Amino acid sequence: MNGKTILCADDEAHILHVVSLKLQNAGFNVIMARDGEEAFEAAMGATIDMVITDYQMPNASGLDLAKRLHKEPGKRDLPVLLLTAHGLGLERVDLVRAGISACLSKPFSPRELLEKVHELLAQSAPRPNTAGSTPSEATASPA
């Protein structure tokens, strides 16, 4: 296992199963949810590294889920991959504001999914000195 946990949300059971299986086979831990509200509750109750969500789901869309997570401390920087079978009428800037990192149109291949997951996780990897100081500033003695 690579230690990364991904929350997958889709109301279509067969898509949720296939996506989860591909991720598990690639070494990821997977938490599954069947709608946006269930996904939000799961995200708030677990330590996750990424969210993959369908756009259209009952109780809260994938976009609603991303917006809610984006407002939560500790969750706002999570990469969110939005899956959609429909062309979105949203501009890229609106997706970014909502907390969407990338979109993937259905149908997609397992290779496309895994490539996008690895890309987004690499982009969100913690960087050294995230507190804003450089090593020389942190170790400099007072003058």
C-alpha positions in Angstrom: 0.0 0.0 0.0 1.2 3.5 -0.7 -0.6 4.9 2.4 -2.8 7.3 0.4 -6.5 7.3 1.1 -9.0 8.4 -1.6 -12.7 9.1 -1.1 -14.8 8.0 -4.1 -18.3 9.2 -4.5 -20.7 8.1 -7.2 -24.4 7.2 -7.1 -23.9 4.6 -9.9 -22.8 1.4 -8.1 -21.0 -0.1 -11.0 -18.9 3.0 -11.6 -18.1 3.3 -7.9 -17.1 -0.4 -7.8 -14.8 -0.2 -10.9 -13.1 3.0 -9.8 -12.6 1.7 -6.3 -11.2 -1.6 -7.6 -8.8 0.1 -9.9 -7.6 2.3 -7.1 -7.2 -0.6 -4.7 -5.3 -2.6 -7.2 -3.0 0.4 -7.6 -2.3 0.3 -3.8 -4.6 3.0 -2.6 -7.0 2.8 0.4 -10.5 3.7 -0.7 -13.5 5.0 1.1 -16.8 4.8 -0.9 -19.8 7.0 -0.7 -23.1 6.8 -2.7 -24.0 10.5 -2.7 -22.7 13.9 -1.9 -23.9 14.1 1.7 -22.5 10.7 2.5 -19.2 11.7 0.9 -19.0 14.9 3.0 -19.7 13.0 6.2 -17.0 10.4 5.3 -14.5 13.2 4.4 -15.1 14.9 7.7 -14.7 11.7 9.7 -11.5 10.4 8.1 -8.0 11.5 7.0 -8.1 11.5 3.2 -5.6 12.5 0.6 -7.9 13.1 -2.4 -11.6 13.0 -3.5 -12.9 11.6 -6.7 -16.6 12.5 -7.2 -19.3 12.2 -9.8 -20.8 15.5 -10.8 -24.5 14.5 -10.6 -25.5 12.8 -7.4 -28.5 12.9 -5.1 -28.4 14.9 -1.9 -25.4 17.1 -3.0 -23.7 17.2 -6.4 -19.9 16.7 -6.7 -19.6 20.4 -7.2 -21.5 21.0 -3.9 -19.3 18.5 -2.2 -16.1 20.3 -3.4 -17.5 23.7 -2.3 -18.3 22.4 1.2 -14.9 20.7 1.6 -13.1 23.8 0.2 -14.6 25.8 3.2 -13.4 23.3 5.8 -10.0 23.8 7.6 -7.8 20.8 6.9 -9.9 19.8 3.9 -9.7 22.9 1.6 -6.4 21.9 -0.1 -7.6 18.4 -0.9 -7.3 17.6 -4.6 -10.8 16.9 -6.1 -11.3 15.1 -9.4 -14.7 15.6 -10.8 -16.1 12.8 -13.0 -18.8 13.8 -15.5 -20.8 12.3 -18.3 -22.1 15.8 -19.2 -20.4 18.8 -20.6 -20.2 21.3 -17.7 -21.6 24.8 -18.3 -19.0 26.2 -15.9 -15.9 28.1 -16.7 -12.6 26.8 -15.5 -12.3 29.6 -13.0 -15.7 28.6 -11.4 -14.4 25.0 -11.0 -11.2 26.2 -9.4 -13.2 28.5 -7.0 -15.3 25.5 -6.1 -12.2 23.5 -5.2 -12.2 21.3 -8.3 -8.6 20.3 -9.2 -9.4 18.6 -12.5 -12.3 17.0 -14.5 -12.4 13.6 -16.2 -15.2 12.9 -18.7 -16.9 9.5 -18.8 -16.2 7.1 -20.2 -12.5 7.1 -19.2 -10.0 4.3 -19.2 -8.4 2.9 -16.0 -5.1 4.3 -17.3 -6.5 7.8 -17.7 -8.0 7.6 -14.2 -4.7 6.5 -12.5 -2.6 9.0 -14.5 -4.9 11.8 -13.3 -4.8 10.6 -9.7 -1.0 10.3 -9.6 -0.7 13.8 -11.2 -3.1 15.4 -8.7 -1.5 13.7 -5.7 2.0 14.8 -6.9 0.8 18.4 -7.2 -0.6 18.4 -3.7 2.4 16.7 -2.1 3.6 18.6 1.0 6.5 20.9 0.2 9.4 21.5 2.6 9.2 24.6 4.8 5.5 25.2 4.3 5.6 27.5 7.3 7.1 30.2 5.1 10.7 30.2 6.3 13.7 29.0 4.5 16.2 26.7 6.2 18.7 29.6 6.5 16.0 31.8 8.1 15.0 29.1 10.5 18.5 28.4 11.7 19.9 31.9 11.6 21.1 33.3 15.0 20.0 36.7 16.1 22.4 39.6 15.2 
